[in-house]
Amino acid sequence: MTDSYIVTYTGRRFPYGGEIPDSAISVTDIALALSRICRFGGHIESLYTVAQHSVLVSRWCNPEHALDGLLHDAAEAYVGDLVAPLKHTDAAAGLRELEVRVHAAIARRFGVYAVLPMDVVLADRAVYAAEVWDLFPSYQRAERLRWGGPEPISEFIVPMSPEAARAAFLMRFVELMGPGVEREH
């Protein structure tokens, strides 16, 4: 497995076995991949990307953890997005472990927490609640909200195109990292 890797959009080799070097991780790759992954396994009427979701989480968590919020699902750029019910099965245990390793490498690369701060977790849940209200047909809402949870964010969610979501993700990254951030990370 140590020779298993993908070549990313920017030409980096992202390894799945062994240590993940900082040089394998790029915000450009993350933004592109997340802007092409649909939330909820694609089982919604319109394409709604993980990139747009991540931007919202970064805006609704505490400002000191905004970069954590933006990058909370960044590992999905390299391992894909499993729907939550599948992610929590025994069959997905290896993928969960890989996702944790990838998130830890991304956290190290960008200086965020490897374990998500609780306010990011709560913002993620509040954004999820809004997504259910705004993006799902009414007959699915009760089923999706059965677990309870926080109130939805007050912002109405309108899905962006993948290109707009990618741009929003990159702009938010530059906004959070500061004006001196290099174009390519």
HELIX and SHEET records of a PDB file:
HELIX    1   1 ASP A   22  ALA A   24  5                                   3    
HELIX    2   2 VAL A   27  LEU A   34  1                                   8    
HELIX    3   3 ARG A   39  GLY A   42  5                                   4    
HELIX    4   4 VAL A   50  TRP A   60  1                                  11    
HELIX    5   5 PRO A   63  HIS A   65  5                                   3    
HELIX    6   6 ALA A   66  LEU A   71  1                                   6    
HELIX    7   7 GLU A   76  VAL A   79  1                                   4    
HELIX    8   8 ALA A   84  LYS A   87  1                                   4    
HELIX    9   9 ASP A   90  ALA A   92  5                                   3    
HELIX   10  10 ALA A   93  PHE A  110  1                                  18    
HELIX   11  11 MET A  118  LEU A  135  1                                  18    
HELIX   12  12 SER A  138  ARG A  144  1                                   7    
HELIX   13  13 PRO A  162  MET A  177  1                                  16    
SHEET    1   A 2 TYR A   5  VAL A   7  0                                        
SHEET    2   A 2 ARG A  13  PRO A  15 -1                                        
END                                                                             
